[in-house]
Amino acid sequence: MFALLQIYPLEANADDGSDDNCCLDVIAIDTTEARLKRFLADYEPTYREAVAAFDAWYDNTPGDWGEEHDRTDEECRATFRIYGALVRETRFKIVEVAVDRRPVSG
């Protein structure tokens, strides 16, 4: 099994100490690394587009983060069909996942 990680920079952590954007999201799992690489080849440019679109909107929106920001963030992720937080310095990594093949005892 393989997992595609969306890894956020440490600066993305919330100022209040909550972990809303902490560290990473697992955005896809597959039995082959090759399929995840193909998925990422399409996904990453779309993710970058979504980040750019949100940043352009955000740069022209006065005020502190509020409901309008939440709504626009959600709409942007839905429009571009991407997952997780919209963070410019996000990177992606495919990792092999250890699978426990022992039978489950009941």
C-alpha positions in Angstrom: 0.0 0.0 0.0 1.1 3.5 -0.7 -0.2 6.9 0.5 0.1 10.3 -1.0 0.8 12.9 1.6 0.1 16.6 1.3 2.7 18.2 3.7 2.3 21.7 5.0 5.1 24.0 6.1 5.3 24.7 9.8 4.2 28.3 9.3 0.7 26.9 8.4 0.1 25.8 12.0 -2.6 27.9 13.7 -1.5 30.7 15.9 -3.8 29.5 18.7 -2.0 26.2 18.9 -4.8 24.1 17.4 -3.7 21.7 14.7 -6.3 22.6 12.0 -3.6 22.8 9.4 -0.9 20.8 11.2 1.6 18.9 9.4 -0.1 16.8 6.7 -3.1 15.2 5.1 -3.3 11.8 3.5 -5.1 12.6 0.3 -5.0 9.3 -1.6 -4.1 5.6 -0.9 -3.5 3.0 -3.5 -2.0 -0.4 -3.9 0.5 0.9 -6.5 2.9 3.8 -6.4 2.6 4.2 -10.1 -1.1 5.0 -9.9 -0.5 7.6 -7.1 2.2 9.2 -9.3 -0.3 9.5 -12.1 -2.9 10.9 -9.7 -0.3 13.4 -8.4 0.7 14.5 -11.9 -2.9 15.8 -12.4 -3.6 16.8 -8.8 -0.6 19.0 -8.0 -1.0 21.5 -10.8 -4.7 21.8 -9.9 -3.9 22.2 -6.3 -1.4 25.0 -7.2 -4.1 26.7 -9.3 -6.6 26.6 -6.4 -4.0 28.1 -4.0 -3.3 30.9 -6.5 -7.0 31.6 -7.0 -7.6 31.8 -3.3 -4.5 33.9 -2.7 -5.6 36.4 -5.4 -9.0 36.7 -3.7 -7.4 36.9 -0.2 -4.9 39.6 -1.2 -7.8 41.9 -2.3 -10.0 41.2 0.7 -9.7 43.5 3.7 -10.1 42.5 7.3 -9.3 39.6 9.5 -10.2 36.0 8.7 -13.9 35.4 9.1 -17.0 33.7 7.7 -16.4 35.1 4.2 -12.9 33.6 4.2 -14.2 30.3 5.3 -16.8 30.2 2.7 -14.5 31.3 -0.1 -11.9 28.7 1.0 -14.5 26.0 0.9 -15.8 27.1 -2.5 -12.3 27.2 -3.9 -11.5 23.7 -2.7 -14.8 22.4 -4.1 -14.4 24.2 -7.5 -11.0 22.8 -8.0 -11.8 19.4 -6.4 -8.8 19.5 -4.1 -8.4 18.5 -0.4 -6.9 19.9 2.7 -5.6 23.4 3.4 -4.7 25.8 0.7 -1.1 26.6 1.5 1.4 27.9 -1.0 4.5 26.1 0.2 2.7 22.7 0.5 4.7 19.7 -0.9 3.7 16.2 -1.8 5.3 12.9 -1.0 4.3 9.3 -1.8 5.2 6.8 1.0 4.9 3.1 1.5 2.5 2.2 4.2 3.2 -0.8 6.5 0.2 -3.1 6.5 -0.4 -5.5 9.4 -1.4 -8.8 7.8 -2.0 -10.6 11.1 -5.6 -12.0 11.4 -7.9 -10.0 13.6 -8.8 -12.0 16.7 -12.3 -11.7 18.0 
